[in-house]
Every structure is written in C-alpha cells, then in structure tokens.
Amino acid sequence: YDDVPSVWHADFTLACEGDSMLPRIQDGDVVAIRRTPNVENGEIAAVRIDDEATLKHVYHYPDRLVLQPENTAYPPFVLIGEEINRVAIEGRAVGLCRKL
C-alpha cells in the first residue's frame, strides 16, 4: 500500500517503468490514480490495452483514440475503429510521488 494525500482522492497507485512520460514522470515514480472510465482530452490517464497498462495523455476524436507519450522521442499510439475496443481507461492521474 502507498500512502498518498487524502485530498487526491486516489483509488490506487501505479509504479512507473520506462521513460515515455519524461520529463514529467520518471522511471520509478509512483502515480496516484482516481478511478474513472472517462478523462478530458490531454489529461494523463492509466490506460489498459489488452493485458498491459500504460500511462499516457489521452485524446478522443470521433474516429480515433490517441495515447500520447510526454517524451517526444516516442510516437503516439493511435487506435482506430474496432481497435478502440481493446482500450479501457482505468483512471486519471491525480498525484505523483518521487524519491529524492
């Protein structure tokens, strides 16, 4: 269990791995998530694609869903048509914990 401020109203946390969300979120950071199936465009969300979880900026369009890394070295993940059914928004990022 992770201890996060109650004002975040977080439901769970994710331990982050990798550098796709640099510089904002670093490898080893713990991100607090408030469970919700919907997020606003541009918000950072915990997203499940099939059996894998990722943390990305989410953008909804009429014909596609775009999962955008913060790190510009990585391309966006674009889902179109039936591919969108592989995705579940688990929640919105509401806080960040980092060791100094």
C-alpha positions in Angstrom: 0.0 0.0 0.0 1.1 3.5 -0.8 0.4 6.4 1.5 -0.8 9.4 -0.6 -2.5 12.7 0.5 -6.2 12.1 1.1 -7.1 15.3 -0.9 -6.0 13.5 -4.1 -9.0 11.1 -3.6 -6.8 8.4 -5.2 -8.2 4.8 -5.6 -4.9 3.1 -6.5 -1.3 3.8 -7.4 1.0 2.7 -10.3 4.7 2.2 -10.1 6.0 3.7 -13.4 8.6 2.0 -15.5 10.4 3.4 -18.5 10.9 6.9 -20.0 7.9 7.5 -22.2 6.5 10.2 -19.9 9.7 12.1 -19.3 10.4 14.7 -18.1 7.2 14.9 -16.1 7.0 11.3 -14.9 10.3 9.4 -14.3 11.1 5.7 -14.1 10.4 4.6 -10.5 7.8 7.3 -9.8 4.6 6.3 -8.2 1.5 7.9 -9.7 -1.8 8.1 -7.8 -4.9 7.3 -9.9 -8.5 8.3 -9.3 -10.7 5.6 -10.9 -12.9 6.9 -13.7 -13.7 5.5 -17.2 -13.6 8.9 -18.8 -10.9 11.6 -18.9 -10.7 15.0 -20.7 -8.5 15.5 -23.7 -4.9 15.9 -22.7 -5.3 14.5 -19.2 -2.8 11.8 -18.1 -4.6 8.5 -17.6 -3.9 5.0 -16.6 -4.9 3.0 -19.7 -5.2 -0.7 -20.2 -4.6 -2.1 -23.7 -5.5 -5.8 -23.8 -3.5 -7.1 -20.8 -1.0 -4.2 -20.5 -1.2 -1.0 -18.6 0.3 2.3 -19.6 0.3 5.9 -18.5 -0.3 8.4 -21.4 -2.0 11.7 -22.3 -5.4 10.7 -23.8 -7.1 12.4 -26.8 -10.5 11.4 -28.0 -11.6 12.1 -31.6 -14.7 11.0 -33.4 -12.8 8.4 -35.4 -9.8 7.5 -33.2 -8.2 7.5 -29.8 -4.7 8.8 -29.4 -2.4 7.9 -26.5 0.4 10.4 -26.5 3.6 10.0 -24.5 5.1 13.1 -22.9 8.5 12.2 -24.2 8.7 13.4 -27.9 11.1 10.6 -28.7 8.1 8.2 -28.7 5.4 8.3 -31.3 1.7 8.4 -30.3 -0.3 5.2 -30.1 -3.3 5.7 -32.4 -6.3 3.3 -32.2 -8.9 3.4 -35.0 -12.3 1.7 -35.3 -12.6 -1.7 -33.6 -9.1 -1.3 -32.1 -10.6 1.2 -29.7 -12.4 -1.7 -28.0 -9.1 -3.0 -26.8 -8.7 0.0 -24.6 -10.1 0.7 -21.1 -9.5 4.0 -19.3 -8.8 2.9 -15.7 -8.5 6.4 -14.2 -7.0 9.9 -14.2 -3.6 10.7 -12.7 -4.1 12.9 -9.7 -0.7 12.9 -7.9 2.9 12.0 -8.2 5.3 10.5 -5.5 9.0 10.5 -6.2 12.0 9.5 -4.1 14.7 12.2 -3.7 
